Amino acid sequence: MLPVEPVSMTCPYCGEPVELLVEPSDQPQAYVEDCTVCCRPWQVRVYTDTAGRLVVEARRDDET
C-alpha cells in the first residue's frame, strides 16, 4: 500500500479550498467524496498519467 498524499482542490460547488487525502495506485480510482465545507458530493477520479504524475480530478456529482 502506498502512503496517502494530501491534494489541494477547489470544491466544484462552493468554490472553497479543500484538501483531499488520496492513495496513489497503479489502477485508476473513481469515488464520491463530500465537500468538508458545504457537504455536497463530488465525483473524484485519481489516476497516474503517462508521465507518471498523480492526477486528481473532481467534478460535481450532478454533471454527466
Phi and psi in radians as a Rosetta constraint file:
Dihedral C 1 N 2 CA 2 C 2 CIRCULARHARMONIC -1.429 0.35
Dihedral N 2 CA 2 C 2 N 3 CIRCULARHARMONIC 2.660 0.35
Dihedral C 2 N 3 CA 3 C 3 CIRCULARHARMONIC -1.190 0.35
Dihedral N 3 CA 3 C 3 N 4 CIRCULARHARMONIC 2.619 0.35
Dihedral C 3 N 4 CA 4 C 4 CIRCULARHARMONIC -1.263 0.35
Dihedral N 4 CA 4 C 4 N 5 CIRCULARHARMONIC 2.619 0.35
Dihedral C 4 N 5 CA 5 C 5 CIRCULARHARMONIC -2.133 0.35
Dihedral N 5 CA 5 C 5 N 6 CIRCULARHARMONIC 2.336 0.35
Dihedral C 5 N 6 CA 6 C 6 CIRCULARHARMONIC -1.312 0.35
Dihedral N 6 CA 6 C 6 N 7 CIRCULARHARMONIC 2.390 0.35
Dihedral C 6 N 7 CA 7 C 7 CIRCULARHARMONIC -2.287 0.35
Dihedral N 7 CA 7 C 7 N 8 CIRCULARHARMONIC 2.204 0.35
Dihedral C 7 N 8 CA 8 C 8 CIRCULARHARMONIC -1.469 0.35
Dihedral N 8 CA 8 C 8 N 9 CIRCULARHARMONIC 2.267 0.35
Dihedral C 8 N 9 CA 9 C 9 CIRCULARHARMONIC -2.303 0.35
Dihedral N 9 CA 9 C 9 N 10 CIRCULARHARMONIC 2.961 0.35
Dihedral C 9 N 10 CA 10 C 10 CIRCULARHARMONIC -2.034 0.35
Dihedral N 10 CA 10 C 10 N 11 CIRCULARHARMONIC 2.268 0.35
Dihedral C 10 N 11 CA 11 C 11 CIRCULARHARMONIC -1.064 0.35
Dihedral N 11 CA 11 C 11 N 12 CIRCULARHARMONIC 2.244 0.35
Dihedral C 11 N 12 CA 12 C 12 CIRCULARHARMONIC -1.247 0.35
Dihedral N 12 CA 12 C 12 N 13 CIRCULARHARMONIC -0.144 0.35
Dihedral C 12 N 13 CA 13 C 13 CIRCULARHARMONIC -1.719 0.35
Dihedral N 13 CA 13 C 13 N 14 CIRCULARHARMONIC -1.062 0.35
Dihedral C 13 N 14 CA 14 C 14 CIRCULARHARMONIC -1.665 0.35
Dihedral N 14 CA 14 C 14 N 15 CIRCULARHARMONIC -0.220 0.35
Dihedral C 14 N 15 CA 15 C 15 CIRCULARHARMONIC 1.369 0.35
Dihedral N 15 CA 15 C 15 N 16 CIRCULARHARMONIC 0.089 0.35
Dihedral C 15 N 16 CA 16 C 16 CIRCULARHARMONIC -1.403 0.35
Dihedral N 16 CA 16 C 16 N 17 CIRCULARHARMONIC 2.567 0.35
Dihedral C 16 N 17 CA 17 C 17 CIRCULARHARMONIC -1.239 0.35
Dihedral N 17 CA 17 C 17 N 18 CIRCULARHARMONIC 2.391 0.35
Dihedral C 17 N 18 CA 18 C 18 CIRCULARHARMONIC -2.441 0.35
Dihedral N 18 CA 18 C 18 N 19 CIRCULARHARMONIC 2.552 0.35
Dihedral C 18 N 19 CA 19 C 19 CIRCULARHARMONIC -1.871 0.35
Dihedral N 19 CA 19 C 19 N 20 CIRCULARHARMONIC 2.232 0.35
Dihedral C 19 N 20 CA 20 C 20 CIRCULARHARMONIC -1.830 0.35
Dihedral N 20 CA 20 C 20 N 21 CIRCULARHARMONIC 2.586 0.35
Dihedral C 20 N 21 CA 21 C 21 CIRCULARHARMONIC -1.838 0.35
Dihedral N 21 CA 21 C 21 N 22 CIRCULARHARMONIC 2.005 0.35
Dihedral C 21 N 22 CA 22 C 22 CIRCULARHARMONIC -2.015 0.35
Dihedral N 22 CA 22 C 22 N 23 CIRCULARHARMONIC 2.601 0.35
Dihedral C 22 N 23 CA 23 C 23 CIRCULARHARMONIC -1.838 0.35
Dihedral N 23 CA 23 C 23 N 24 CIRCULARHARMONIC 1.896 0.35
Dihedral C 23 N 24 CA 24 C 24 CIRCULARHARMONIC -1.033 0.35
Dihedral N 24 CA 24 C 24 N 25 CIRCULARHARMONIC 2.577 0.35
Dihedral C 24 N 25 CA 25 C 25 CIRCULARHARMONIC -2.668 0.35
Dihedral N 25 CA 25 C 25 N 26 CIRCULARHARMONIC 2.762 0.35
Dihedral C 25 N 26 CA 26 C 26 CIRCULARHARMONIC -1.282 0.35
Dihedral N 26 CA 26 C 26 N 27 CIRCULARHARMONIC -0.366 0.35
Dihedral C 26 N 27 CA 27 C 27 CIRCULARHARMONIC -1.798 0.35
Dihedral N 27 CA 27 C 27 N 28 CIRCULARHARMONIC 2.444 0.35
Dihedral C 27 N 28 CA 28 C 28 CIRCULARHARMONIC -1.068 0.35
Dihedral N 28 CA 28 C 28 N 29 CIRCULARHARMONIC 2.588 0.35
Dihedral C 28 N 29 CA 29 C 29 CIRCULARHARMONIC -2.186 0.35
Dihedral N 29 CA 29 C 29 N 30 CIRCULARHARMONIC 2.565 0.35
Dihedral C 29 N 30 CA 30 C 30 CIRCULARHARMONIC -2.469 0.35
Dihedral N 30 CA 30 C 30 N 31 CIRCULARHARMONIC 2.286 0.35
Dihedral C 30 N 31 CA 31 C 31 CIRCULARHARMONIC -2.768 0.35
Dihedral N 31 CA 31 C 31 N 32 CIRCULARHARMONIC 2.997 0.35
Dihedral C 31 N 32 CA 32 C 32 CIRCULARHARMONIC -1.792 0.35
Dihedral N 32 CA 32 C 32 N 33 CIRCULARHARMONIC 2.326 0.35
Dihedral C 32 N 33 CA 33 C 33 CIRCULARHARMONIC -2.242 0.35
Dihedral N 33 CA 33 C 33 N 34 CIRCULARHARMONIC 2.338 0.35
Dihedral C 33 N 34 CA 34 C 34 CIRCULARHARMONIC -1.558 0.35
Dihedral N 34 CA 34 C 34 N 35 CIRCULARHARMONIC 2.426 0.35
Dihedral C 34 N 35 CA 35 C 35 CIRCULARHARMONIC -1.095 0.35
Dihedral N 35 CA 35 C 35 N 36 CIRCULARHARMONIC 2.362 0.35
Dihedral C 35 N 36 CA 36 C 36 CIRCULARHARMONIC -1.341 0.35
Dihedral N 36 CA 36 C 36 N 37 CIRCULARHARMONIC -0.179 0.35
Dihedral C 36 N 37 CA 37 C 37 CIRCULARHARMONIC -1.702 0.35
Dihedral N 37 CA 37 C 37 N 38 CIRCULARHARMONIC -0.992 0.35
Dihedral C 37 N 38 CA 38 C 38 CIRCULARHARMONIC -1.810 0.35
Dihedral N 38 CA 38 C 38 N 39 CIRCULARHARMONIC -0.103 0.35
Dihedral C 38 N 39 CA 39 C 39 CIRCULARHARMONIC 1.174 0.35
Dihedral N 39 CA 39 C 39 N 40 CIRCULARHARMONIC 0.242 0.35
Dihedral C 39 N 40 CA 40 C 40 CIRCULARHARMONIC -1.442 0.35
Dihedral N 40 CA 40 C 40 N 41 CIRCULARHARMONIC 2.576 0.35
Dihedral C 40 N 41 CA 41 C 41 CIRCULARHARMONIC -1.443 0.35
Dihedral N 41 CA 41 C 41 N 42 CIRCULARHARMONIC 2.419 0.35
Dihedral C 41 N 42 CA 42 C 42 CIRCULARHARMONIC -1.978 0.35
Dihedral N 42 CA 42 C 42 N 43 CIRCULARHARMONIC 2.682 0.35
Dihedral C 42 N 43 CA 43 C 43 CIRCULARHARMONIC -1.621 0.35
Dihedral N 43 CA 43 C 43 N 44 CIRCULARHARMONIC 2.141 0.35
Dihedral C 43 N 44 CA 44 C 44 CIRCULARHARMONIC -1.990 0.35
Dihedral N 44 CA 44 C 44 N 45 CIRCULARHARMONIC 2.329 0.35
Dihedral C 44 N 45 CA 45 C 45 CIRCULARHARMONIC -2.103 0.35
Dihedral N 45 CA 45 C 45 N 46 CIRCULARHARMONIC 2.326 0.35
Dihedral C 45 N 46 CA 46 C 46 CIRCULARHARMONIC -2.222 0.35
Dihedral N 46 CA 46 C 46 N 47 CIRCULARHARMONIC 2.224 0.35
Dihedral C 46 N 47 CA 47 C 47 CIRCULARHARMONIC -2.728 0.35
Dihedral N 47 CA 47 C 47 N 48 CIRCULARHARMONIC 2.943 0.35
Dihedral C 47 N 48 CA 48 C 48 CIRCULARHARMONIC -1.846 0.35
Dihedral N 48 CA 48 C 48 N 49 CIRCULARHARMONIC 2.234 0.35
Dihedral C 48 N 49 CA 49 C 49 CIRCULARHARMONIC -1.377 0.35
Dihedral N 49 CA 49 C 49 N 50 CIRCULARHARMONIC 3.134 0.35
Dihedral C 49 N 50 CA 50 C 50 CIRCULARHARMONIC -1.146 0.35
Dihedral N 50 CA 50 C 50 N 51 CIRCULARHARMONIC -0.342 0.35
Dihedral C 50 N 51 CA 51 C 51 CIRCULARHARMONIC -1.569 0.35
Dihedral N 51 CA 51 C 51 N 52 CIRCULARHARMONIC 0.023 0.35
Dihedral C 51 N 52 CA 52 C 52 CIRCULARHARMONIC 1.510 0.35
Dihedral N 52 CA 52 C 52 N 53 CIRCULARHARMONIC 0.165 0.35
Dihedral C 52 N 53 CA 53 C 53 CIRCULARHARMONIC -1.546 0.35
Dihedral N 53 CA 53 C 53 N 54 CIRCULARHARMONIC 2.495 0.35
Dihedral C 53 N 54 CA 54 C 54 CIRCULARHARMONIC -1.281 0.35
Dihedral N 54 CA 54 C 54 N 55 CIRCULARHARMONIC 2.257 0.35
Dihedral C 54 N 55 CA 55 C 55 CIRCULARHARMONIC -2.086 0.35
Dihedral N 55 CA 55 C 55 N 56 CIRCULARHARMONIC 2.260 0.35
Dihedral C 55 N 56 CA 56 C 56 CIRCULARHARMONIC -2.177 0.35
Dihedral N 56 CA 56 C 56 N 57 CIRCULARHARMONIC 2.147 0.35
Dihedral C 56 N 57 CA 57 C 57 CIRCULARHARMONIC -2.081 0.35
Dihedral N 57 CA 57 C 57 N 58 CIRCULARHARMONIC 2.428 0.35
Dihedral C 57 N 58 CA 58 C 58 CIRCULARHARMONIC -2.277 0.35
Dihedral N 58 CA 58 C 58 N 59 CIRCULARHARMONIC 2.392 0.35
Dihedral C 58 N 59 CA 59 C 59 CIRCULARHARMONIC -2.470 0.35
Dihedral N 59 CA 59 C 59 N 60 CIRCULARHARMONIC 2.858 0.35
Dihedral C 59 N 60 CA 60 C 60 CIRCULARHARMONIC -1.058 0.35
Dihedral N 60 CA 60 C 60 N 61 CIRCULARHARMONIC 2.525 0.35
Dihedral C 60 N 61 CA 61 C 61 CIRCULARHARMONIC -1.194 0.35
Dihedral N 61 CA 61 C 61 N 62 CIRCULARHARMONIC -0.389 0.35
Dihedral C 61 N 62 CA 62 C 62 CIRCULARHARMONIC -1.603 0.35
Dihedral N 62 CA 62 C 62 N 63 CIRCULARHARMONIC 0.065 0.35
Dihedral C 62 N 63 CA 63 C 63 CIRCULARHARMONIC -1.458 0.35
Dihedral N 63 CA 63 C 63 N 64 CIRCULARHARMONIC 2.622 0.35
